[in-house]
């Protein structure tokens, strides 16, 4: 079984500025996710953060990445447009992308969706979230029950300004009454993209086994973009033109 090469990208700001977040993720959200993914026999995860040169996403790193995970919140505007351009091209060329939680408002998600993906309702009161599995046969839902229940989370509510997903895997219901499209699959070029909603930094969501199961499932799904060889531009005819 080939090893899936993963890069987990994170701003790594909340964990350094907020003691509550630091207590939950002492090494950062990126380190917590990479540590889990490295327990999977078919995965090898590295990390990259905003304040590294080129945000840790050099051409070499991207070329060696099968699937990129993206978590951002405080500093979307600090992400270089040039890096976004490189990441977008790698997705079009076949790299998988998993956008997590507040990464919905990231430059890269905007660029790939073509809509105002930052537009949604929200409330960070720590209410119960029930994530309903509406496509139980999908690889991303493998090993799950009918739903995932998160005791305390930030609410995101519709309308969410995204294109209609190619496949919708999860819908969330929140204690306050709102619903949200929480597991959205897209294809852009040769690359698979998955948006997964949960993961607010002040709640230990990325320590919950079912959430981690979705993330590892989605990595495997996103890695299967195929890296198909496609020809473009002027080509010689297959038959003699008379």
BATORLO-505942 format. One line per 5 residues: for each residue x, y, z negated of N, C-alpha, C, O. Coordinates in nm, 3 decimals. Layout:
BEGIN
X Y Z X Y Z X Y Z X Y Z; ...
***
This chain:
BEGIN
0.084 -0.119 0.000 0.000 0.000 0.000 0.088 0.125 0.000 0.171 0.142 -0.090; 0.072 0.214 0.100 0.156 0.333 0.103 0.124 0.428 -0.012 0.010 0.438 -0.056; 0.227 0.496 -0.060 0.210 0.590 -0.170 0.158 0.723 -0.118 0.209 0.777 -0.019; 0.055 0.777 -0.184 -0.001 0.907 -0.148 0.081 1.015 -0.219 0.091 1.014 -0.342; 0.138 1.106 -0.143 0.218 1.215 -0.197 0.127 1.334 -0.228 0.061 1.387 -0.138
0.124 1.375 -0.353 0.030 1.478 -0.400 0.107 1.596 -0.457 0.207 1.578 -0.525; 0.059 1.716 -0.428 0.106 1.836 -0.496 -0.013 1.899 -0.569 -0.116 1.928 -0.508; 0.003 1.920 -0.699 -0.101 1.983 -0.780 -0.060 2.128 -0.802 0.039 2.157 -0.868; -0.138 2.220 -0.744 -0.107 2.363 -0.754 -0.198 2.431 -0.856 -0.318 2.404 -0.862; -0.138 2.519 -0.935 -0.212 2.589 -1.041 -0.150 2.727 -1.060 -0.028 2.744 -1.048
-0.234 2.824 -1.089 -0.180 2.957 -1.123 -0.090 2.951 -1.245 0.014 3.018 -1.249; -0.128 2.872 -1.344 -0.056 2.861 -1.472 -0.047 2.997 -1.542 0.060 3.039 -1.587; -0.160 3.064 -1.551 -0.169 3.192 -1.621 -0.248 3.178 -1.752 -0.201 3.221 -1.857; -0.367 3.118 -1.744 -0.449 3.103 -1.865 -0.372 3.032 -1.976 -0.379 3.072 -2.092; -0.300 2.927 -1.940 -0.231 2.846 -2.040 -0.122 2.924 -2.111 -0.087 2.892 -2.225
-0.067 3.026 -2.047 0.039 3.108 -2.109 -0.016 3.230 -2.181 0.053 3.288 -2.266; -0.139 3.271 -2.148 -0.196 3.393 -2.204 -0.301 3.368 -2.312 -0.328 3.456 -2.394; -0.358 3.249 -2.314 -0.471 3.221 -2.402 -0.439 3.101 -2.489 -0.419 2.990 -2.438; -0.433 3.121 -2.621 -0.395 3.014 -2.713 -0.497 2.899 -2.711 -0.460 2.784 -2.730; -0.625 2.932 -2.689 -0.728 2.829 -2.683 -0.703 2.734 -2.565 -0.715 2.612 -2.579
-0.668 2.791 -2.451 -0.640 2.709 -2.333 -0.510 2.632 -2.353 -0.499 2.515 -2.314; -0.412 2.697 -2.412 -0.282 2.631 -2.436 -0.298 2.509 -2.525 -0.229 2.409 -2.506; -0.390 2.516 -2.623 -0.413 2.403 -2.711 -0.471 2.283 -2.636 -0.443 2.168 -2.669; -0.553 2.312 -2.534 -0.615 2.204 -2.455 -0.517 2.147 -2.353 -0.510 2.026 -2.333; -0.442 2.237 -2.287 -0.348 2.198 -2.182 -0.210 2.258 -2.214 -0.169 2.354 -2.150
-0.139 2.201 -2.311 -0.012 2.261 -2.355 0.094 2.272 -2.246 0.178 2.362 -2.251; 0.092 2.184 -2.148 0.186 2.188 -2.037 0.123 2.246 -1.910 0.188 2.251 -1.806; -0.001 2.288 -1.920 -0.071 2.343 -1.804 -0.168 2.244 -1.742 -0.149 2.123 -1.750; -0.274 2.297 -1.680 -0.370 2.212 -1.611 -0.302 2.127 -1.505 -0.334 2.009 -1.488; -0.207 2.186 -1.433 -0.137 2.113 -1.327 -0.064 1.992 -1.381 -0.066 1.885 -1.321
0.001 2.010 -1.498 0.077 1.899 -1.557 -0.017 1.788 -1.605 0.014 1.670 -1.592; -0.132 1.828 -1.661 -0.229 1.729 -1.708 -0.281 1.645 -1.591 -0.290 1.522 -1.602; -0.314 1.710 -1.482 -0.365 1.637 -1.365 -0.258 1.551 -1.301 -0.283 1.436 -1.264; -0.137 1.606 -1.287 -0.029 1.529 -1.227 0.007 1.408 -1.312 0.035 1.300 -1.260; 0.006 1.427 -1.444 0.036 1.315 -1.533 -0.064 1.201 -1.515 -0.025 1.084 -1.511
-0.191 1.236 -1.504 -0.292 1.133 -1.481 -0.272 1.065 -1.344 -0.272 0.943 -1.335; -0.255 1.146 -1.240 -0.241 1.089 -1.106 -0.118 0.998 -1.095 -0.118 0.902 -1.018; -0.016 1.029 -1.171 0.105 0.946 -1.168 0.087 0.812 -1.239 0.176 0.727 -1.234; -0.027 0.792 -1.306 -0.057 0.659 -1.363 -0.119 0.567 -1.258 -0.132 0.447 -1.280; -0.158 0.624 -1.144 -0.219 0.544 -1.037 -0.110 0.480 -0.952 -0.016 0.548 -0.909
-0.121 0.352 -0.927 -0.015 0.278 -0.859 0.014 0.329 -0.718 0.126 0.316 -0.669; -0.085 0.388 -0.654 -0.069 0.429 -0.516 -0.045 0.579 -0.501 -0.058 0.633 -0.391; -0.010 0.647 -0.611 0.004 0.793 -0.606 0.135 0.839 -0.667 0.189 0.778 -0.760; 0.185 0.950 -0.613 0.304 1.017 -0.667 0.277 1.167 -0.662 0.267 1.226 -0.554; 0.267 1.228 -0.781 0.227 1.368 -0.790 0.340 1.457 -0.838 0.416 1.421 -0.928
0.350 1.573 -0.775 0.440 1.679 -0.819 0.355 1.802 -0.846 0.235 1.803 -0.816; 0.415 1.907 -0.905 0.340 2.028 -0.935 0.405 2.150 -0.871 0.523 2.150 -0.836; 0.324 2.255 -0.857 0.371 2.384 -0.807 0.284 2.491 -0.872 0.165 2.470 -0.895; 0.344 2.608 -0.901 0.268 2.714 -0.967 0.293 2.848 -0.898 0.389 2.865 -0.822; 0.204 2.941 -0.928 0.202 3.071 -0.860 0.335 3.145 -0.865 0.377 3.203 -0.764
0.402 3.145 -0.981 0.518 3.231 -0.999 0.649 3.171 -0.947 0.754 3.232 -0.962; 0.643 3.054 -0.887 0.761 3.000 -0.820 0.781 3.070 -0.686 0.685 3.124 -0.630; 0.904 3.070 -0.633 0.924 3.123 -0.497 0.830 3.056 -0.398 0.818 2.933 -0.397; 0.763 3.136 -0.315 0.663 3.087 -0.220 0.553 3.008 -0.292 0.490 2.920 -0.233; 0.530 3.041 -0.420 0.429 2.974 -0.503 0.453 2.824 -0.512 0.360 2.747 -0.537
0.577 2.783 -0.491 0.610 2.640 -0.495 0.565 2.563 -0.372 0.580 2.441 -0.366; 0.511 2.635 -0.273 0.458 2.569 -0.154 0.541 2.605 -0.032 0.494 2.667 0.062; 0.665 2.564 -0.037 0.754 2.586 0.077 0.711 2.496 0.193 0.632 2.404 0.176; 0.764 2.524 0.310 0.734 2.442 0.427 0.773 2.297 0.402 0.702 2.205 0.444; 0.885 2.276 0.333 0.930 2.140 0.304 0.834 2.068 0.211 0.800 1.952 0.234
0.789 2.137 0.105 0.695 2.077 0.011 0.564 2.041 0.083 0.513 1.930 0.067; 0.511 2.133 0.161 0.386 2.107 0.231 0.399 1.993 0.330 0.307 1.913 0.345; 0.512 1.985 0.396 0.533 1.877 0.493 0.535 1.741 0.424 0.499 1.640 0.484; 0.577 1.739 0.298 0.586 1.613 0.223 0.460 1.585 0.142 0.456 1.488 0.065; 0.357 1.668 0.158 0.234 1.654 0.080 0.122 1.594 0.164 0.088 1.647 0.270
0.066 1.483 0.117 -0.050 1.423 0.183 -0.179 1.489 0.136 -0.271 1.510 0.215; -0.184 1.523 0.006 -0.303 1.586 -0.052 -0.260 1.695 -0.148 -0.174 1.674 -0.234; -0.320 1.813 -0.132 -0.293 1.928 -0.218 -0.414 1.956 -0.304 -0.525 1.971 -0.252; -0.394 1.962 -0.437 -0.499 2.003 -0.531 -0.477 2.150 -0.565 -0.364 2.194 -0.583; -0.588 2.227 -0.574 -0.576 2.373 -0.592 -0.665 2.420 -0.707 -0.787 2.406 -0.700
-0.604 2.476 -0.813 -0.678 2.537 -0.923 -0.630 2.682 -0.938 -0.511 2.706 -0.958; -0.722 2.776 -0.929 -0.689 2.918 -0.946 -0.806 2.991 -1.006 -0.920 2.944 -0.999; -0.779 3.108 -1.067 -0.886 3.186 -1.128 -0.851 3.333 -1.143 -0.919 3.419 -1.087; -0.746 3.362 -1.219 -0.712 3.500 -1.255 -0.643 3.577 -1.143 -0.655 3.699 -1.135; -0.573 3.508 -1.058 -0.478 3.576 -0.969 -0.491 3.535 -0.824 -0.391 3.520 -0.754
-0.614 3.517 -0.777 -0.634 3.482 -0.636 -0.564 3.582 -0.544 -0.504 3.544 -0.443; -0.573 3.711 -0.579 -0.518 3.816 -0.492 -0.366 3.815 -0.487 -0.307 3.875 -0.396; -0.301 3.748 -0.584 -0.155 3.743 -0.585 -0.098 3.635 -0.494 0.023 3.628 -0.473; -0.184 3.552 -0.443 -0.137 3.446 -0.353 -0.105 3.508 -0.217 -0.187 3.578 -0.158; 0.014 3.482 -0.170 0.063 3.539 -0.044 -0.021 3.494 0.075 -0.053 3.376 0.088
-0.055 3.589 0.160 -0.128 3.556 0.282 -0.047 3.462 0.371 -0.104 3.377 0.440; 0.084 3.478 0.369 0.170 3.392 0.450 0.164 3.247 0.401 0.162 3.155 0.482; 0.162 3.228 0.268 0.150 3.093 0.214 0.013 3.034 0.249 0.003 2.917 0.285; -0.092 3.115 0.238 -0.226 3.069 0.274 -0.229 3.023 0.420 -0.288 2.920 0.452; -0.166 3.099 0.505 -0.161 3.064 0.648 -0.094 2.929 0.668 -0.140 2.847 0.747
0.017 2.905 0.595 0.088 2.778 0.607 0.004 2.662 0.556 -0.001 2.555 0.618; -0.063 2.683 0.442 -0.147 2.577 0.386 -0.262 2.545 0.480 -0.293 2.428 0.504; -0.325 2.649 0.533 -0.438 2.628 0.626 -0.394 2.545 0.746 -0.464 2.453 0.788; -0.278 2.578 0.802 -0.230 2.504 0.919 -0.203 2.359 0.884 -0.231 2.269 0.965; -0.149 2.334 0.766 -0.122 2.195 0.726 -0.252 2.116 0.711 -0.257 1.998 0.744
-0.358 2.182 0.659 -0.487 2.115 0.651 -0.538 2.082 0.791 -0.584 1.971 0.816; -0.530 2.179 0.881 -0.574 2.155 1.019 -0.495 2.042 1.083 -0.546 1.970 1.169; -0.370 2.027 1.041 -0.284 1.922 1.096 -0.304 1.787 1.028 -0.249 1.686 1.073; -0.383 1.784 0.918 -0.412 1.654 0.857 -0.389 1.642 0.708 -0.422 1.538 0.652; -0.334 1.743 0.640 -0.316 1.735 0.495 -0.452 1.747 0.426 -0.533 1.833 0.463
-0.479 1.663 0.328 -0.602 1.673 0.250 -0.593 1.788 0.151 -0.485 1.824 0.105; -0.709 1.847 0.118 -0.716 1.957 0.022 -0.832 1.933 -0.073 -0.945 1.908 -0.030; -0.804 1.942 -0.203 -0.908 1.932 -0.306 -0.908 2.063 -0.384 -0.811 2.098 -0.450; -1.019 2.135 -0.374 -1.034 2.265 -0.440 -1.114 2.243 -0.568 -1.225 2.190 -0.564; -1.057 2.286 -0.680 -1.116 2.258 -0.811 -1.173 2.384 -0.876 -1.109 2.489 -0.878
-1.294 2.372 -0.928 -1.359 2.472 -1.012 -1.350 2.613 -0.954 -1.403 2.638 -0.846; -1.282 2.706 -1.024 -1.278 2.846 -0.981 -1.189 2.867 -0.859 -1.177 2.980 -0.812; -1.129 2.762 -0.809 -1.063 2.770 -0.679 -1.160 2.797 -0.566 -1.119 2.821 -0.452; -1.290 2.794 -0.597 -1.390 2.828 -0.495 -1.368 2.968 -0.439 -1.404 2.996 -0.325; -1.307 3.057 -0.520 -1.286 3.196 -0.478 -1.143 3.220 -0.429 -1.100 3.335 -0.415
-1.071 3.114 -0.402 -0.932 3.126 -0.356 -0.927 3.171 -0.211 -1.021 3.152 -0.134; -0.815 3.230 -0.175 -0.796 3.271 -0.036 -0.800 3.152 0.059 -0.854 3.163 0.170; -0.744 3.039 0.018 -0.739 2.925 0.108 -0.878 2.868 0.133 -0.908 2.826 0.245; -0.966 2.867 0.031 -1.100 2.816 0.052 -1.180 2.913 0.140 -1.255 2.870 0.228; -1.164 3.043 0.116 -1.224 3.143 0.204 -1.182 3.119 0.349 -1.265 3.117 0.440
-1.052 3.101 0.369 -0.997 3.090 0.504 -1.050 2.969 0.577 -1.075 2.974 0.698; -1.068 2.859 0.505 -1.112 2.735 0.569 -1.264 2.726 0.585 -1.313 2.661 0.677; -1.338 2.792 0.496 -1.484 2.788 0.503 -1.541 2.898 0.591 -1.644 2.879 0.655; -1.474 3.016 0.595 -1.522 3.125 0.677 -1.641 3.199 0.620 -1.710 3.271 0.692; -1.667 3.182 0.490 -1.778 3.251 0.423 -1.730 3.312 0.293 -1.615 3.292 0.253
-1.817 3.387 0.227 -1.783 3.448 0.097 -1.801 3.345 -0.013 -1.901 3.348 -0.085; -1.706 3.255 -0.025 -1.719 3.143 -0.119 -1.710 3.185 -0.265 -1.733 3.103 -0.354; -1.678 3.310 -0.290 -1.677 3.360 -0.428 -1.815 3.395 -0.480 -1.830 3.424 -0.599; -1.916 3.392 -0.394 -2.051 3.434 -0.432 -2.130 3.318 -0.492 -2.161 3.220 -0.424; -2.161 3.330 -0.621 -2.242 3.232 -0.693 -2.285 3.294 -0.826 -2.240 3.403 -0.861
-2.373 3.227 -0.899 -2.408 3.268 -1.035 -2.315 3.197 -1.133 -2.265 3.088 -1.103; -2.290 3.258 -1.251 -2.207 3.190 -1.351 -2.244 3.236 -1.491 -2.304 3.342 -1.511; -2.208 3.153 -1.588 -2.229 3.183 -1.730 -2.136 3.092 -1.810 -2.142 2.970 -1.794; -2.050 3.147 -1.893 -1.951 3.065 -1.964 -1.987 3.046 -2.112 -1.907 3.073 -2.200; -2.111 3.000 -2.137 -2.160 2.984 -2.274 -2.136 2.845 -2.331 -2.173 2.819 -2.445
-2.077 2.756 -2.255 -2.046 2.623 -2.306 -2.169 2.536 -2.319 -2.199 2.487 -2.428; -2.241 2.515 -2.209 -2.363 2.436 -2.212 -2.341 2.300 -2.148 -2.242 2.278 -2.078; -2.435 2.210 -2.172 -2.425 2.075 -2.115 -2.442 2.080 -1.964 -2.526 2.153 -1.911; -2.360 2.002 -1.895 -2.373 1.985 -1.751 -2.394 1.837 -1.720 -2.325 1.751 -1.774; -2.491 1.809 -1.636 -2.513 1.673 -1.589 -2.489 1.672 -1.438 -2.564 1.734 -1.362
-2.385 1.602 -1.396 -2.348 1.595 -1.254 -2.409 1.468 -1.197 -2.364 1.357 -1.226; -2.512 1.485 -1.114 -2.583 1.372 -1.056 -2.512 1.321 -0.931 -2.473 1.398 -0.843; -2.495 1.190 -0.924 -2.435 1.125 -0.808 -2.547 1.101 -0.707 -2.635 1.019 -0.731; -2.544 1.172 -0.594 -2.652 1.155 -0.496 -2.609 1.071 -0.376 -2.691 1.036 -0.291; -2.481 1.037 -0.369 -2.432 0.943 -0.267 -2.348 0.835 -0.335 -2.226 0.836 -0.325
-2.415 0.741 -0.404 -2.341 0.642 -0.483 -2.253 0.550 -0.401 -2.161 0.488 -0.456; -2.279 0.538 -0.270 -2.196 0.452 -0.186 -2.072 0.520 -0.131 -1.992 0.456 -0.064; -2.056 0.649 -0.159 -1.941 0.722 -0.106 -1.814 0.686 -0.183 -1.821 0.665 -0.304; -1.698 0.679 -0.117 -1.574 0.646 -0.188 -1.542 0.740 -0.305 -1.483 0.696 -0.403; -1.581 0.866 -0.297 -1.552 0.959 -0.406 -1.633 0.926 -0.531 -1.593 0.961 -0.641
-1.746 0.857 -0.515 -1.832 0.821 -0.628 -1.803 0.681 -0.681 -1.874 0.632 -0.769; -1.702 0.616 -0.629 -1.671 0.478 -0.668 -1.647 0.469 -0.819 -1.574 0.550 -0.876; -1.709 0.370 -0.883 -1.687 0.345 -1.025 -1.769 0.430 -1.119 -1.755 0.418 -1.241; -1.855 0.518 -1.066 -1.935 0.605 -1.150 -2.074 0.545 -1.171 -2.118 0.458 -1.096; -2.143 0.594 -1.275 -2.283 0.560 -1.294 -2.372 0.656 -1.217 -2.330 0.712 -1.116
-2.495 0.676 -1.266 -2.587 0.765 -1.199 -2.548 0.911 -1.213 -2.580 0.993 -1.127; -2.478 0.944 -1.321 -2.439 1.082 -1.344 -2.319 1.087 -1.438 -2.286 0.990 -1.507; -2.254 1.204 -1.439 -2.148 1.236 -1.536 -2.203 1.344 -1.627 -2.256 1.444 -1.579; -2.192 1.325 -1.756 -2.239 1.427 -1.849 -2.120 1.494 -1.918 -2.038 1.427 -1.981; -2.111 1.625 -1.905 -2.005 1.702 -1.966 -2.067 1.782 -2.082 -2.158 1.861 -2.058
-2.021 1.763 -2.205 -2.088 1.824 -2.321 -2.091 1.976 -2.319 -2.192 2.038 -2.351; -1.980 2.037 -2.281 -1.971 2.183 -2.277 -1.896 2.225 -2.152 -1.785 2.179 -2.125; -1.958 2.314 -2.075 -1.893 2.360 -1.952 -1.942 2.501 -1.918 -2.042 2.549 -1.972; -1.869 2.565 -1.826 -1.915 2.689 -1.766 -2.019 2.654 -1.661 -2.005 2.557 -1.587; -2.125 2.735 -1.654 -2.229 2.714 -1.555 -2.195 2.787 -1.426 -2.155 2.903 -1.427
-2.210 2.716 -1.314 -2.216 2.777 -1.182 -2.355 2.747 -1.127 -2.404 2.635 -1.137; -2.419 2.850 -1.068 -2.554 2.830 -1.017 -2.569 2.877 -0.873 -2.495 2.962 -0.825; -2.668 2.819 -0.806 -2.701 2.858 -0.670 -2.769 2.995 -0.668 -2.838 3.030 -0.764; -2.751 3.073 -0.561 -2.698 3.027 -0.433 -2.546 3.038 -0.431 -2.488 3.135 -0.480; -2.483 2.936 -0.373 -2.340 2.928 -0.355 -2.312 2.949 -0.207 -2.359 2.871 -0.123
-2.237 3.053 -0.174 -2.219 3.091 -0.033 -2.110 3.008 0.035 -2.000 3.056 0.061; -2.146 2.884 0.062 -2.058 2.794 0.137 -2.133 2.744 0.260 -2.256 2.746 0.262; -2.060 2.701 0.363 -2.129 2.633 0.474 -2.194 2.505 0.423 -2.148 2.447 0.323; -2.297 2.460 0.489 -2.358 2.332 0.452 -2.251 2.223 0.457 -2.184 2.207 0.559; -2.233 2.148 0.348 -2.128 2.044 0.348 -2.155 1.936 0.452 -2.270 1.906 0.484
-2.049 1.879 0.504 -2.062 1.762 0.591 -2.125 1.647 0.512 -2.209 1.573 0.564; -2.083 1.633 0.387 -2.139 1.534 0.295 -2.150 1.599 0.157 -2.055 1.664 0.112; -2.263 1.583 0.092 -2.283 1.634 -0.043 -2.290 1.515 -0.138 -2.381 1.433 -0.128; -2.194 1.505 -0.229 -2.180 1.387 -0.314 -2.242 1.407 -0.451 -2.300 1.314 -0.508; -2.231 1.528 -0.506 -2.280 1.557 -0.641 -2.363 1.685 -0.643 -2.336 1.780 -0.570
-2.465 1.684 -0.729 -2.540 1.805 -0.763 -2.543 1.817 -0.914 -2.571 1.719 -0.984; -2.513 1.935 -0.966 -2.513 1.958 -1.110 -2.643 2.022 -1.157 -2.703 2.105 -1.089; -2.685 1.980 -1.276 -2.790 2.047 -1.352 -2.728 2.097 -1.482 -2.647 2.028 -1.544; -2.768 2.218 -1.522 -2.714 2.277 -1.645 -2.825 2.296 -1.748 -2.942 2.311 -1.715; -2.783 2.296 -1.874 -2.874 2.309 -1.986 -2.963 2.433 -1.976 -3.077 2.432 -2.022
-2.910 2.540 -1.917 -2.986 2.663 -1.901 -3.085 2.659 -1.786 -3.164 2.752 -1.769; -3.083 2.552 -1.705 -3.183 2.534 -1.601 -3.132 2.542 -1.458 -3.203 2.501 -1.366; -3.012 2.594 -1.436 -2.962 2.611 -1.299 -2.915 2.477 -1.240 -2.889 2.380 -1.311; -2.905 2.476 -1.106 -2.847 2.363 -1.034 -2.736 2.415 -0.943 -2.729 2.535 -0.916; -2.650 2.324 -0.896 -2.535 2.366 -0.815 -2.483 2.249 -0.734 -2.481 2.135 -0.781
-2.442 2.279 -0.610 -2.378 2.177 -0.525 -2.233 2.160 -0.573 -2.149 2.246 -0.546; -2.205 2.051 -0.641 -2.079 2.036 -0.715 -1.976 1.944 -0.652 -1.863 1.937 -0.699; -2.014 1.874 -0.547 -1.918 1.786 -0.481 -1.939 1.790 -0.332 -2.027 1.721 -0.280; -1.859 1.871 -0.261 -1.884 1.903 -0.121 -1.767 1.858 -0.033 -1.652 1.894 -0.060; -1.796 1.781 0.071 -1.694 1.732 0.162 -1.700 1.808 0.296 -1.808 1.836 0.348
-1.583 1.838 0.348 -1.572 1.906 0.478 -1.458 1.845 0.558 -1.365 1.786 0.503; -1.468 1.861 0.688 -1.357 1.830 0.779 -1.320 1.958 0.851 -1.406 2.024 0.909; -1.192 1.994 0.847 -1.142 2.108 0.922 -1.020 2.063 1.000 -0.918 2.024 0.942; -1.029 2.067 1.133 -0.922 2.011 1.213 -0.910 1.863 1.182 -1.009 1.789 1.190; -0.790 1.817 1.147 -0.767 1.677 1.111 -0.773 1.654 0.961 -0.758 1.541 0.915
-0.794 1.761 0.883 -0.784 1.750 0.738 -0.918 1.733 0.668 -1.018 1.792 0.709; -0.919 1.653 0.561 -1.036 1.636 0.475 -1.027 1.733 0.358 -0.921 1.750 0.298; -1.140 1.797 0.325 -1.148 1.893 0.216 -1.259 1.851 0.122 -1.368 1.814 0.166; -1.232 1.856 -0.009 -1.335 1.827 -0.110 -1.335 1.938 -0.213 -1.231 1.971 -0.270; -1.452 1.998 -0.236 -1.468 2.093 -0.345 -1.537 2.022 -0.461 -1.643 1.962 -0.444
-1.475 2.030 -0.581 -1.529 1.965 -0.702 -1.541 2.070 -0.812 -1.441 2.130 -0.852; -1.662 2.093 -0.859 -1.694 2.208 -0.943 -1.637 2.212 -1.085 -1.584 2.316 -1.123; -1.644 2.103 -1.165 -1.607 2.117 -1.307 -1.460 2.148 -1.328 -1.376 2.121 -1.242; -1.429 2.207 -1.447 -1.289 2.231 -1.480 -1.259 2.365 -1.541 -1.148 2.416 -1.523; -1.356 2.427 -1.614 -1.327 2.555 -1.678 -1.218 2.536 -1.783 -1.217 2.437 -1.857
-1.127 2.632 -1.788 -1.004 2.616 -1.865 -1.023 2.607 -2.017 -0.938 2.551 -2.085; -1.133 2.661 -2.071 -1.150 2.661 -2.217 -1.222 2.536 -2.269 -1.251 2.526 -2.388; -1.250 2.442 -2.180 -1.312 2.315 -2.220 -1.226 2.200 -2.168 -1.166 2.211 -2.061; -1.218 2.088 -2.244 -1.124 1.980 -2.208 -1.177 1.888 -2.098 -1.171 1.766 -2.110; -1.227 1.948 -1.991 -1.293 1.872 -1.885 -1.198 1.776 -1.816 -1.236 1.665 -1.780
-1.071 1.819 -1.795 -0.976 1.735 -1.724 -0.911 1.630 -1.814 -0.811 1.568 -1.777; -0.970 1.611 -1.933 -0.934 1.496 -2.016 -1.046 1.392 -2.014 -1.031 1.285 -2.074; -1.156 1.421 -1.946 -1.271 1.330 -1.944 -1.251 1.224 -1.837 -1.228 1.257 -1.721; -1.259 1.095 -1.874 -1.227 0.988 -1.780 -1.306 0.991 -1.650 -1.250 0.967 -1.543; -1.437 1.020 -1.657 -1.518 1.018 -1.534 -1.476 1.128 -1.437 -1.477 1.109 -1.316
-1.439 1.244 -1.493 -1.393 1.355 -1.408 -1.262 1.317 -1.340 -1.242 1.344 -1.222; -1.172 1.256 -1.417 -1.045 1.213 -1.360 -1.066 1.103 -1.255 -0.993 1.096 -1.157; -1.165 1.018 -1.277 -1.197 0.915 -1.178 -1.237 0.978 -1.045 -1.194 0.933 -0.939; -1.320 1.083 -1.052 -1.360 1.153 -0.930 -1.237 1.211 -0.860 -1.224 1.201 -0.738; -1.146 1.270 -0.937 -1.029 1.333 -0.877 -0.940 1.230 -0.808 -0.895 1.253 -0.696
-0.915 1.117 -0.873 -0.832 1.015 -0.807 -0.905 0.955 -0.687 -0.843 0.927 -0.584; -1.036 0.934 -0.698 -1.114 0.887 -0.582 -1.104 0.985 -0.466 -1.087 0.945 -0.351; -1.114 1.114 -0.498 -1.114 1.215 -0.392 -0.976 1.227 -0.328 -0.966 1.259 -0.209; -0.872 1.204 -0.404 -0.737 1.203 -0.347 -0.726 1.093 -0.242 -0.674 1.116 -0.132; -0.775 0.975 -0.275 -0.767 0.864 -0.179 -0.851 0.894 -0.056 -0.809 0.865 0.057
-0.969 0.952 -0.076 -1.054 0.988 0.038 -0.988 1.094 0.125 -0.986 1.083 0.248; -0.933 1.198 0.061 -0.873 1.309 0.136 -0.748 1.265 0.211 -0.715 1.322 0.315; -0.678 1.166 0.159 -0.554 1.119 0.223 -0.582 1.042 0.351 -0.490 1.019 0.430; -0.706 1.000 0.372 -0.739 0.916 0.487 -0.783 0.998 0.607 -0.872 0.958 0.682; -0.719 1.112 0.625 -0.753 1.196 0.741 -0.700 1.134 0.870 -0.746 1.168 0.979
-0.604 1.044 0.856 -0.560 0.967 0.972 -0.436 1.020 1.042 -0.367 0.943 1.109; -0.405 1.149 1.028 -0.289 1.207 1.096 -0.286 1.164 1.244 -0.184 1.118 1.295; -0.399 1.180 1.309 -0.414 1.138 1.448 -0.330 1.226 1.539 -0.328 1.349 1.523; -0.262 1.164 1.632 -0.186 1.238 1.730 -0.281 1.293 1.838 -0.349 1.216 1.905; -0.284 1.423 1.852 -0.375 1.487 1.947 -0.292 1.571 2.043 -0.198 1.638 2.001
-0.328 1.568 2.172 -0.258 1.649 2.271 -0.339 1.773 2.304 -0.461 1.767 2.314; -0.270 1.887 2.321 -0.333 2.012 2.358 -0.257 2.073 2.476 -0.146 2.030 2.509; -0.318 2.172 2.538 -0.250 2.246 2.643 -0.260 2.177 2.779 -0.338 2.083 2.797; -0.181 2.225 2.872 -0.183 2.173 3.009 -0.125 2.032 3.013 -0.019 2.005 2.957; -0.196 1.943 3.081 -0.151 1.804 3.091 -0.156 1.760 3.237 -0.228 1.819 3.318
-0.080 1.656 3.268 -0.084 1.598 3.402 -0.213 1.517 3.418 -0.260 1.459 3.320; -0.271 1.510 3.536 -0.393 1.434 3.558 -0.369 1.283 3.545 -0.261 1.234 3.577; -0.469 1.213 3.498 -0.459 1.068 3.487 -0.475 1.000 3.623 -0.421 0.892 3.648; -0.549 1.063 3.710 -0.574 1.009 3.844 -0.521 1.109 3.948 -0.502 1.228 3.920; -0.499 1.057 4.068 -0.454 1.143 4.178 -0.566 1.239 4.217 -0.678 1.198 4.245
-0.534 1.369 4.218 -0.631 1.470 4.259 -0.617 1.494 4.407 -0.509 1.532 4.453; -0.722 1.472 4.483 -0.715 1.484 4.630 -0.766 1.620 4.675 -0.767 1.649 4.795
***
